[in-house]
Structure formats: structure tokens, C-alpha cells
């Protein structure tokens, strides 16, 4: 099993920045890709960004492209999401997720991810 714990959420004004972290523990050798998703009240969970755990490769939702950056530190088993130029519509609970399948593509569907963290709240005020 793999455990994921997010941190770094909070309240920020529009235009500000936050960096989310996701610490992975357990059988992390079974994780081949990781992603960030978010869910706003009354809305479905949506894809934000994803990265291969080794060999690079990233993918972003159009809504965050150019503002958010996903990265990882393999030595620390930690995933990051740097969020800049935040907008009120970025307000949501952010989840990190782990994909245990070896894929030739980066998965953007939540159903492709086996492991999930508990989420961290990000609130952007206008």
C-alpha cells in the first residue's frame, strides 16, 4: 500500500502563490505516475496536473497551464504543485494521487489512480 499526505493549502488573495506538497510513504516503488486533482463544492473532481515518477513528462489542464508547475523529488518521495497567479476559481480541495500502472501516456482520469491523499483546502479570495 501507499500512503499520501498533502500539505501547504491555505487562504491566499487573488494573484498570490501557494506550494502544495504530497509526501508518499509505503510501497512507493509501485507508483509510476502521480497527479493533482481538485474538487470545488458542488462540482466533480477535476484533473489539474500529472507527472511520471521517473523519466520526466508532465501534463496540465488548460485552466492551469502557465500558472501551475508540478514537480517531484524522488529522493524525498514528495510531489509538489507550485501555484502562481491564483484566481478565485482555483478554490477547491486539492488531492494528490498515485498511479500504479506502467502507461505509455500520462493518465488524466481520476479512475486511473489507485492511491489518494486526504486533500488540502485552497481558498483564493478576490
C-alpha positions as CSV (number, residue, x, y, z in Angstrom):
1,X,0.0,0.0,0.0
2,X,1.0,3.6,-0.5
3,X,0.0,6.5,1.8
4,X,-0.2,10.1,0.5
5,X,-0.4,13.1,2.7
6,X,-0.9,16.6,1.3
7,X,0.1,19.9,2.9
8,X,0.5,23.5,2.0
9,X,-3.0,24.6,1.4
10,X,-4.5,27.8,2.9
11,X,-6.1,31.2,2.2
12,X,-4.5,33.5,-0.3
13,X,-5.5,36.6,-2.2
14,X,-6.1,36.5,-5.9
15,X,-2.8,36.9,-7.7
16,X,-0.9,35.2,-4.9
17,X,1.0,31.9,-4.8
18,X,1.0,28.6,-2.8
19,X,3.0,25.5,-3.0
20,X,1.4,22.2,-2.2
21,X,3.3,19.2,-1.1
22,X,2.4,15.5,-1.1
23,X,4.5,13.1,0.9
24,X,4.4,9.5,-0.2
25,X,5.2,6.5,2.0
26,X,4.9,2.8,1.9
27,X,5.4,0.8,-1.3
28,X,6.3,3.8,-3.4
29,X,8.2,1.6,-5.9
30,X,4.7,0.6,-7.2
31,X,3.9,4.2,-8.2
32,X,4.7,5.1,-11.8
33,X,2.9,8.4,-12.1
34,X,1.4,11.0,-9.8
35,X,-1.1,13.7,-10.3
36,X,-3.0,16.5,-8.7
37,X,-6.8,16.8,-8.8
38,X,-9.2,19.3,-7.2
39,X,-12.8,19.4,-6.3
40,X,-14.8,22.5,-5.7
41,X,-18.1,22.5,-3.7
42,X,-20.9,21.1,-5.9
43,X,-18.6,20.1,-8.7
44,X,-16.9,16.9,-9.8
45,X,-13.3,16.2,-9.1
46,X,-11.2,17.5,-12.0
47,X,-7.7,16.9,-13.2
48,X,-5.1,19.6,-12.6
49,X,-1.6,18.2,-13.4
50,X,0.3,14.9,-13.6
51,X,3.9,13.8,-13.8
52,X,5.7,10.5,-14.4
53,X,7.5,9.4,-11.3
54,X,10.7,8.7,-13.3
55,X,11.9,10.0,-16.6
56,X,10.0,13.3,-16.5
57,X,7.0,14.1,-18.6
58,X,4.2,16.4,-17.3
59,X,0.7,17.3,-18.4
60,X,-1.5,20.2,-17.3
61,X,-5.2,21.1,-17.6
62,X,-5.7,24.0,-19.8
63,X,-7.1,26.0,-16.9
64,X,-3.8,26.0,-15.0
65,X,-1.3,25.8,-17.8
66,X,1.3,28.6,-17.5
67,X,0.4,29.2,-13.8
68,X,0.9,25.9,-12.1
69,X,4.0,23.7,-12.1
70,X,4.1,20.1,-11.0
71,X,7.4,18.6,-9.8
72,X,8.8,15.7,-7.7
73,X,11.7,14.9,-5.5
74,X,12.3,11.2,-5.9
75,X,14.8,11.1,-3.0
76,X,12.2,12.6,-0.7
77,X,9.3,10.7,-2.2
78,X,7.5,14.0,-2.4
79,X,5.3,15.6,-5.1
80,X,4.8,19.4,-5.4
81,X,2.4,21.7,-7.0
82,X,3.6,25.3,-7.3
83,X,0.6,27.5,-7.9
84,X,1.1,31.1,-9.1
85,X,-1.3,33.8,-10.2
86,X,-4.1,32.2,-8.3
87,X,-7.7,33.0,-9.2
88,X,-10.9,32.7,-7.1
89,X,-11.9,29.8,-9.4
90,X,-8.9,27.9,-8.2
91,X,-10.6,27.5,-4.8
92,X,-11.1,23.8,-4.1
93,X,-9.8,20.9,-2.1
94,X,-6.7,19.6,-3.8
95,X,-5.8,15.9,-3.8
96,X,-2.7,14.1,-4.8
97,X,-3.0,10.7,-6.4
98,X,-0.7,7.8,-7.4
99,X,-1.0,5.7,-10.4
100,X,0.4,2.1,-10.1
101,X,0.1,1.2,-13.8
102,X,3.0,1.4,-16.2
103,X,1.5,3.5,-19.0
104,X,2.8,4.9,-22.3
105,X,0.8,8.0,-21.6
106,X,0.1,10.3,-18.6
107,X,-3.3,9.5,-17.1
108,X,-5.7,12.4,-16.6
109,X,-8.7,10.4,-15.4
110,X,-9.3,10.1,-11.7
111,X,-10.3,6.5,-12.2
112,X,-6.8,5.7,-13.4
113,X,-5.3,6.5,-10.0
114,X,-5.2,3.9,-7.2
115,X,-3.9,5.9,-4.3
116,X,-5.3,9.1,-2.9
117,X,-4.5,11.6,-0.2
118,X,-7.0,13.2,2.2
119,X,-6.9,16.6,0.4
120,X,-5.9,20.1,1.4
121,X,-8.1,23.1,1.1
122,X,-7.0,26.0,-1.1
123,X,-9.1,29.2,-0.9
124,X,-8.4,32.2,-3.1
125,X,-10.2,35.4,-2.2
126,X,-11.0,38.1,-4.7
